[in-house]
Amino acid sequence: MKETFILPFFIFIFCFANLPLQAQYNGQEDEGEFFLGSISPVVLEKDATEINFINSLSSFWIAYHEFVPSTISTRIADRSRFSRFDQLLRVSHGFARSGRWDIGADFRVVHTRLDGEAKSSPFRVLGNNTESGQSNRSLASIGLRTRVMPFEDAPELTLQGSFNYPMAKDPETRRSIGVDRSQVGLMATYFQSFNSDTYYFLQGEWNIFLANGDHDQTTHLSALNGYLVFGLMQKQFFIFPGLTYVNTFQRFSSGGGFKRINQQLYGGLGGQWQIGRTLGLSLFLQKPFIFESGSQFSEWVRESYSSVTVGVRVLL
């Protein structure tokens, strides 16, 4: 039953492992615009192809509470480590002569592990089952994504729509990797430059995880993101600190209201090495300031959390 306490986190990490956090040029050498790979304010030109391969590893402790009648209080009865490794391959292509929309396909593989040894290595998620824990992995989902520049005279604003369908073979596997429902998402991104080497990005996102036979509740996830981007050494290198605030809501019955399951506030720091116009390598680290599980019986231990994302982006 311990696994039920971490299902809300599955929803969060599934969505936000989508962010490659990669810097890249928009294909115009004379402009040299900076943009983040998956939330780019610059849509691909016609016949241009973009390939992103993103690997994200997150891990933290779960502390399980039990009630002590004699003191009318709770105490920590046990701890375990939850780890998740996401691998996302995203291929996008520009089809429009106007350069105002493109279409992409997402392929996601997920590895998860719940280990009774809280001090075990997060990299155990890549191994097999042991006496202390169980590892699960599968092709988790495939999806379609489109980016649109709605206003020709406002290229700073970009909208993205996505749909992802779960692909694991059986319900138990889908639940264990946290991808048991179809997901519909909408994202809006706005960017501005302070000068030729400094930018900021603002992003709002709403994702809906649709109820089905595996999971009879619909879940809504909202997020606000902000990044400040600095270009260094003639834009060969970039650093970008950022903040992400996430709220997860659940609708528990037909016609019923929404209840917040959990919330998180993350601070992150990323770096990008731009190798020419066509290749970028990125690294992004995150730590939580707010890390609420929303459960009365378990606690996500904020101090134990670690997250690293490594990405490669190729522009053809």
N, C-alpha and C positions, 0 to 999 in steps of 0.2 A: 504493500500500500504506500510505501514511501515515495514511489515514483509519482503519485498523484500530486504531491506537493510541488513538483518542479515543472509541471505541464505549462503553467503560465509563462515561465521563462522560455520554454521552447518557442512560443509564439513570438516573443520579442526577438530572440537571436536569429530566428529564421528570416525575419524581415530585415534586420539591420546588418546581417552578414552580406546583404546585397550591395552594400556600399564599398566599392573598391577603393575609394579615396585616392585616386590617382590623378596626377597632374599631366596635362598633355596640351599640345598646341592644336588649334582648330584647323590646321591644314593651310592657313594663310601665312606664309613666311613673313610678309610685310607687316602683319598685324600681331602675330605671336600671342594670341589670346590664351590665357590660362583657363582650364576648366577641369572639374572633377569628373572622372570617367563615367560613373553611372548617373550623375545628376548634372550633366553637361548643359550649359546654356547655349551651346552651339550644336545644332543638329547636323548630322553628316551630309556632306555634299553628295550629289548624284554619283553613283557608282563607287563611292568610297565604302570601305569595309573596316569595321572596328572589332577587334577580338580582345576580350578581357578574361583573364584567368585569375580568380581571387581565392585565396586560402585563408581561413579565419579560425583560430583556435581560442576558445574561451573556457575558463575553469574557475570553480569556486567551491567553498564548503557549504554544506547544508547542516544546520544545527537543529535537531529534533527536540521538541519540548514535551515534558509530561507534567501533569498536575500533581501536586503534593498536598493531600487533604489536611495533613497536620499543620501546615503553615499557610494554607489557602494561597498557594503561589505555584509557580511553575519553575522547573529546573531543566537544564540541558541533559537529556538522557543519552544522546548518541550524536555522532557526526559522520558525515560521509562526504565524498568529493564527487561533484558532477562536472563532466567535461564534454565539450562538443566541438567537433571539427567540421567546418563547412567548406566544400569545394564547389565553386560556381564558375561555369563556363558560359560566357555571354557573347554571342555573335550578332552584330548589328550591321545593317546595310542601308545606304542612302538610295532611295528609289525616285525621289521627286526632283524634277528639273529646277524647281524653285528653291530646293535646299531647305524646305521648311518642315519636313517630316521624314522620319526613318522608321524602320521596323527591325526588331531583334528577337532572338530566341534564347531562352535560358535553360540550362541543364544543371541540376544541383544534386550533388552526392553529400550525404550527411553521415557522420560517425558520432555516436554518443556512448557515454559510459557513466554508470553510477557505481562508485567504488566505496566499499565499507571502510577502507583505510583512507581516512581524510588526508593524511600526509603523503599519499601516493603521488606519483608523477602524473601531470596532465597528459603526457604523451602515451600513457597506457590506453588512451582512447583509440590509438592506432593498432593495438594488439588484439588478442583474443580473450575469451572469458578466462577468469581465474577464480580461485576460491573466494576472493574478497569482492569480486564484482563481475558485472556482465557488460560486454561491449556489443553494440549494434551498429550496423552500417547497411546502406542501401542507396540505390538511385532514388532520391526523395521526390523530385518533381521535375516537370518540364513546363515551360511557359512561353508566352508571347508578350512582347513589350513594344510600345511605340512612343517616340518622342515627337513633340509638335511645337513649333514656334507659332502661336496663335496670331500674333500681330507682326507684320513685316517691319513696321517702323519701331518695334520694341523687341529687338533680339535678346535683350537681357532677361526676358521672361520665357520660360520653357515649361510645358506640361508633359507629364508622362502617365501613361495608362498601362496596366499590366494584368495578366491573368496567369495563374499557376495551378497546375493540376497534380495531385499526389500520385506517385508511381510505384510505391512499395507494394509488394505482392499481397501481403496479408494484413488484417487489421492490427495484430499485435506488433508487427514491425513498424507500421505507420505510427502507432501510438508511441512506441519506444524511441523513435527518432523525432517525434513532435511534428510530423507533417502528415496529418490525417484528414485535412480538409482542403477544398479548393479555396484559393485566395484571389480577391479582386483588389486592386490598388490604384490610387490616384496620387500624383505627386506634382507639386508646383515649386519651381526654383527661380530665384531672382538674384542677379549679381550686379555689382558695380565695382569700378576701379577707383582707388584714391589717387593713384599715379600709375606709371608704366610697370611698376614692379610690385604693387600692393593691391589686393582685391578683397572683397568680402562676398560671401554667399549666404543667402537665407533660403530655407527650405521648409515647406509644410507637407505632411504626408498623412494619408488616411488609408488603412487597409482593413478589409472585411474578410474574416475567415468563416466560410459558409457552413451552416449546420448540415449534417448528412447522417447516414446510417451508422458511421463510426463514432460520431460526436454530435449529439443532438442539440448543441447550443451554438449560437452565432457569437463570434467575438470580434470586437472592434479595437483597432490599435491606432492611436494618433501620435504624431511625433513632430517636434520642432527642432531644426538643426541650424547651426550657424558656424561658419568657418572663416577665419582670417588667413589670407594666403600671402606669403612673401616670396618673391622670386630673387634668387641669388646667382651671382657669377653669370650674368647675361642669360638668365633663365635656364641654366643647365641644372640647377638644383632649386627645389622649393621646400619650404616648411609651412605647415598649416595646423595651428591649434584650432580646436573646435569644441562645441558643446552640443549635447543631444539630450533632449527631454522627452520621455516616453510615458504615455498613459495607456493602460489596457483596460477595456470595459467588456463586460459580459451581459448578454441579454438572457435571462434564465428561463423565461417562459414566453409563450406566444402572447403578444399584447402587453407583456410586462415591461417594467422600466429597465434602465441600465445601471449596473453597479461596477464601480472601479475595482479591478482585481489587484493591480499593483502599479507602481510607478518607479521610474528610475531617472536619475540625472547623471550623465557621464561627461567627463572631461577627456579630451583626446589630443594627441600630438602626432602629426604625420610628417614624413619626409619623402621626397620624390627625386629620383635621378632621371633626367631627361636625356636620352641618348639619341641625338638627332631629332628629326621631326616625327619619326615613326615608331619609336620604342620608348616606353617609360617603365621604370621599376619603382615600386612604392612600399613603404612600411608605415603602419599606423598602430599606435598603442592607446589603450583606453583604461581608465580607472573610474569607479563610481563615486559620486558624492552622496547620492540617495540610491538605496538599493533595497526596496521593500518587496517582500514576497507576497504580501496580502493574505498570508495564512496565519491562523492562531496557533498552529501546531509545529510550524517549522520556520526557521530564520535563514535567510541568505546572508552569510557572513561577509560583509562589505570589504573588510580588510584582506580577505583571502582571494578576492577576485583578481583575475589577470586576463588580458585579452590582447592578442596580436594578430594583425592582418597583413599578409604579404600579397602583393598584386603585380601582375604583368599586363601591360596594355600594348597592343600592336595596331597601328593604323596603316591600312593598305590602300 
